[in-house]
């Protein structure tokens, strides 16, 4: 699922998607766009396999169970995202991670998650869905 970090005017974020996720998890928001002053947002497009349908989501909140220090030590950076479907307003939970690949570069992936129960409880608390 491609992630785009942009303001409502379409100006793109200068940093990495991983950095935007970390900032949103740590600060609760992204900075404002220097070109127009609107806040940056994380947006996700999801193509439905076997169809021509694409769902669009906006990230409402991000939970990171790892500190920046633990990410550097383990070379794995997992996130839990709270999304809203821009068409239906349904709220959803999505997991994604970054890891260091064989070339030593950060790469992202997603898979059926293996989550610790404490992570789910902490994410629910942060998202206000207890």
C-alpha positions in Angstrom: 0.0 0.0 0.0 1.8 3.1 -1.2 2.1 5.9 1.4 2.1 9.6 0.3 3.1 12.4 2.7 1.6 15.6 1.4 -0.4 18.7 2.4 -3.9 19.2 1.1 -2.5 21.4 -1.7 -0.4 18.5 -3.0 3.0 19.7 -1.9 5.2 16.7 -1.0 7.0 16.1 2.3 10.8 16.4 2.0 11.6 13.7 4.5 11.2 9.9 4.4 7.9 8.1 5.0 9.5 6.4 7.9 10.4 9.7 9.5 6.9 11.0 8.9 5.5 7.9 10.7 7.9 8.3 13.6 7.1 12.0 13.9 3.4 11.4 13.9 3.8 8.6 16.5 5.9 10.8 18.8 4.3 14.2 18.3 0.8 13.4 17.2 1.0 15.6 14.1 3.3 16.5 11.2 4.7 20.0 10.6 3.1 22.5 8.3 4.1 22.8 4.7 6.5 25.6 4.1 4.9 26.4 0.7 1.3 26.9 1.8 1.2 26.5 5.6 -1.2 23.6 5.7 -0.2 20.5 7.8 1.2 17.5 6.1 -0.8 14.3 6.1 -0.1 10.6 5.6 -2.3 9.2 2.9 -2.5 5.6 1.8 -3.8 4.0 -1.4 -4.8 0.4 -1.5 -5.4 -1.4 -4.8 -7.9 -4.3 -4.4 -6.3 -7.3 -6.1 -8.3 -8.6 -9.1 -10.4 -5.4 -9.4 -9.8 -1.9 -10.6 -10.9 -0.5 -7.3 -8.6 1.6 -5.1 -9.4 2.6 -1.5 -8.0 5.8 -0.2 -7.2 6.2 3.5 -5.9 9.0 5.6 -3.8 8.2 8.7 -5.5 9.6 11.8 -2.9 8.4 14.3 0.2 6.2 14.6 1.5 4.1 17.4 5.1 2.9 17.6 5.9 0.2 20.2 9.6 0.9 19.8 11.7 3.8 20.9 14.1 5.4 18.4 17.0 3.7 20.4 15.4 0.2 20.1 14.8 0.8 16.4 18.5 1.5 15.8 19.5 -1.5 18.0 17.2 -4.0 16.4 17.0 -2.5 12.8 13.2 -3.1 12.9 10.7 -0.3 13.1 7.1 -1.5 13.5 4.0 0.7 13.5 0.2 0.4 14.1 -1.8 3.0 12.1 -5.3 4.2 12.7 -6.9 4.9 9.3 -10.1 6.4 8.0 -11.5 5.4 4.6 -11.9 8.7 2.8 -15.0 7.4 1.0 -16.9 5.7 3.8 -15.4 7.2 6.9 -14.8 3.7 8.3 -12.0 3.5 10.8 -9.5 0.7 10.4 -6.2 -0.5 11.9 -3.2 -1.3 9.7 0.2 -2.6 10.6 3.5 -1.9 8.8 7.2 -2.0 9.5 10.5 -0.8 8.2 13.6 -3.0 8.4 17.1 -2.8 7.1 17.6 -4.8 3.9 20.6 -6.7 2.7 22.0 -3.6 1.2 21.9 -1.8 4.6 19.0 0.5 3.5 15.7 0.9 5.2 12.9 -0.9 3.4 9.2 -1.2 4.3 6.9 -4.2 4.4 3.6 -5.4 5.6 2.4 -8.8 6.4 -0.1 -10.5 8.7 1.1 -9.0 11.9 2.5 -10.8 14.9 1.6 -8.4 17.7 2.2 -8.4 21.4 -1.1 -8.0 23.3 0.4 -5.1 25.1 1.0 -3.3 21.8 -2.7 -3.7 20.9 -3.8 -2.4 24.3 -1.5 0.6 24.1 -2.6 1.4 20.5 -6.3 1.2 21.6 -5.6 3.6 24.4 -3.7 6.0 22.2 -6.5 5.9 19.5 -9.2 6.2 22.2 -11.0 3.0 21.2 -10.9 1.1 24.6 
